[in-house]
Amino acid sequence: MIYFESGSIYQEFSSEDLKNGLFEALEKMGKKHKVLAIPPDYTRLPSRAGELTEYSWQFYGDAMTDVLPALGTHSPMTAHQIEHMFGTLPASLIREHDWRNDVMTLGQVPAEFVKEVSEGAVEFSWPAQVNKLLIDGNFDLILSIGQVVPHEVVGMANYNKNIFVGTGGSEGINKSHFVGAAYGMERMLGHADTPVRRIFNYASDHFAAHLPIVYVQTVVGLDKTDGKVKCRGLFVGDDYSVFDKAAKLALEVNFDLLDRPLKKVVVYLDPTEFKSTWLGNKSIYRTRMAIDDGGELIVIAPALKEFGEDKEIDRLIRKYGYFGTPQTLKACDENEELLRNLGAAAHLIHGSSEGRFSVTYCPGKGAENLTQAEIESVGFVYADIEEVSARYNPEVLKDGFNIMPDGEEIFYISNPALGLWAYRERFKY
């Protein structure tokens, strides 16, 4: 059932619009006695989910007893991040998700089904895992809040991904990531109906139907006319149709289909959001279908301090590097530790250009930042951030095509998490 739906590429939601739309939906659901909110974490700050979580608490008051940020494998939120993202929401409501220990398995998606939807790319069962709080909390409403946007693992982010990955366990996260990598990221990016999504939908229908989950989903994108991030849609409901409607709008809002491949792309990673290549490699994921063979991707990353936010994943990235699919699959065959962490293996595949274009990272120069030796050890090119920023100044460049003083043409992206870019001939509808 859909409780609220509104959005278009021309619509702009103010904070008051979001609050009114959410309250209209919540009124239709009737009185609730115990509510859990599952918003994204700080890495999804532009989603407007922070505001919507705060508004949900304002609506329900003491009936909202818990807020569980959908961390997945990300680091727990800091006190500053919680206050910045959720405003007046009491920090005492925040619960930390432990993806390695704090989960329950609701059921197993059969290996036969996984093999069928992945077209034989993999053949293993998939565990539908969620944080124990969802089961033990006795909630009469679980609000899953977040943004629908192109995503490298599942095609389009959010809906039940927020549950099965955001509050999921290590096996479920690892295997779902690997399904997407084995099937082919470029076959899924920007698509709502993908093998990974079908696996999640199977789990929702067979194992999680008893959970009182309602999805609150935004569509947010960059306005090319003024360079501002704007919310274009709000969709609230409890079934697949609400995701499908949001995904259709997200494809219009967040997707740039280009008539020619790009020779040089410059991406800026906001230091408040991007501190790892685990997140920063969205620069690669979201542009790989747009960059020409032999092209160059330059990533200006002033806050880059680690490869993986999880210590074990960070260690694996340092050990095996971003050296492409064949080498990563060979490493999986030869190393049990990588087989036990298929999510890391999938990330190594996603983060490689497969030798088709170069990837240059420009980390800051602080004591915590990754060094030139570290950058080069995992297969990337290193460049000096001051020299690169002097030539390609993020404060001056506009999103899209820019002509430099010497006549060089570049394509600039101020936030890779907000979009998907593809050369028309590479994108398959």
Protein Blocks (a to p, Z undefined) as FASTA:
>chain_A
ZZbdcddfkbccdfklmmmmmmmmmmmnopafbdcdddddfklmmnommmmmmmmmmmnm
mmlmbdcddfkjaccddfklmmmmnomacfklpccddfklmcccfbdcdfklmmmmnnom
accdddddddfklmmnopabdcddddddddfklopggjjllmmmmmmcfklmmmmmmmmm
mnopklmgopabdfklmmmmmmmmmmmmmpccddddddddddfklopacdfbdcddfbfk
lmmmmmmmmmmmmpccdfbdcfbdcddddfklmmcfklmmmmmmmmmmmpcghiacdddd
fklcbfblblklmmmmmmnopnbjklmmmmmmmmmklmmmmmlmmmmmmmpgghmaccdd
dddfbfkbccfklmmmnopacddfklmmmmmgfklpcghjdddfkopacdddfblklpcc
ddfklpcZZ
